[in-house]
Amino acid sequence: MQTMIQINHSEYQAKVKTMTDAELLYTMQDARAAIDAMPYGHKAGYYADEIHYCAAELRRRTNQGGK
């Protein structure tokens, strides 16, 4: 039995603030591909959290008029 991998939410939220828009978009695409390949894999929840935090950071930047 594989253990589900959990994301460190506070660390990842801080990390996305240092990433470029291109890095955020790439991370989202990569995580989506990983979920599509193994939707019930032990890191699927981690990848979903990555997508969420990257999208939230892009949305925050858009609402603030850029970085």
LOMAR-665632 format. One line per 2 residues: their letters; for each residue x, y, z of C-alpha. Coordinates in nm, 4 decimals. Example, Ala and Ser with C-alpha at 12.3 -4.5 7.8 and 13.67 -1.06 7.14 Angstrom:
2
AS> 1.2300/-0.4500/0.7800  1.3670/-0.1060/0.7140
END
This chain:
67
MQ> 0.0000/0.0000/0.0000  0.1372/0.3404/-0.0974
TM> 0.1204/0.6363/0.1357  -0.0502/0.9453/0.0013
IQ> 0.1918/1.2350/-0.0399  0.0786/1.5554/0.1320
IN> 0.1805/1.9071/0.0332  0.3149/2.1504/0.2926
HS> 0.0552/2.4189/0.2306  0.2286/2.7171/0.3907
EY> 0.5628/2.6420/0.2222  0.4027/2.5937/-0.1185
QA> 0.2014/2.9155/-0.0883  0.5268/3.1005/-0.0201
KV> 0.7019/2.9223/-0.3079  0.4468/3.0206/-0.5737
KT> 0.5019/3.3880/-0.4895  0.8623/3.3502/-0.6131
MT> 0.7703/3.1769/-0.9394  0.7294/3.3523/-1.2747
DA> 0.3987/3.3394/-1.4587  0.5554/3.0970/-1.7083
EL> 0.6714/2.8700/-1.4247  0.3271/2.8745/-1.2680
LY> 0.1601/2.7845/-1.5975  0.4119/2.5082/-1.6680
TM> 0.3652/2.3641/-1.3189  -0.0108/2.3618/-1.3652
QD> 0.0157/2.1867/-1.7028  0.2626/1.9322/-1.5686
AR> 0.0517/1.8571/-1.2613  -0.2624/1.8197/-1.4755
AA> -0.0782/1.5720/-1.7024  0.0310/1.3731/-1.3969
ID> -0.3250/1.3588/-1.2629  -0.4581/1.2572/-1.6044
AM> -0.1994/0.9776/-1.6233  -0.2694/0.8433/-1.2720
PY> -0.5852/0.9971/-1.1259  -0.5746/0.7680/-0.8220
GH> -0.1976/0.7737/-0.7754  -0.0435/0.8463/-0.4378
KA> 0.0503/1.2022/-0.5460  -0.2774/1.2977/-0.7156
GY> -0.3871/1.5137/-0.4218  -0.0477/1.6829/-0.4109
YA> -0.0732/1.7674/-0.7801  -0.4266/1.9008/-0.7350
DE> -0.3021/2.1273/-0.4545  -0.0190/2.2485/-0.6797
IH> -0.2690/2.3437/-0.9494  -0.4850/2.5230/-0.6941
YC> -0.2017/2.7305/-0.5457  -0.0520/2.8190/-0.8847
AA> -0.3916/2.9288/-1.0163  -0.4604/3.1290/-0.7002
EL> -0.1276/3.3102/-0.7370  -0.1952/3.3915/-1.1033
RR> -0.5416/3.5189/-1.0068  -0.3922/3.7321/-0.7273
RT> -0.1451/3.8878/-0.9722  -0.4173/3.9561/-1.2250
NQ> -0.6309/4.1266/-0.9602  -0.3327/4.3396/-0.8556
GG> -0.2473/4.4361/-1.2132  0.0631/4.2161/-1.2437
K> 0.3486/4.1151/-1.0177
END
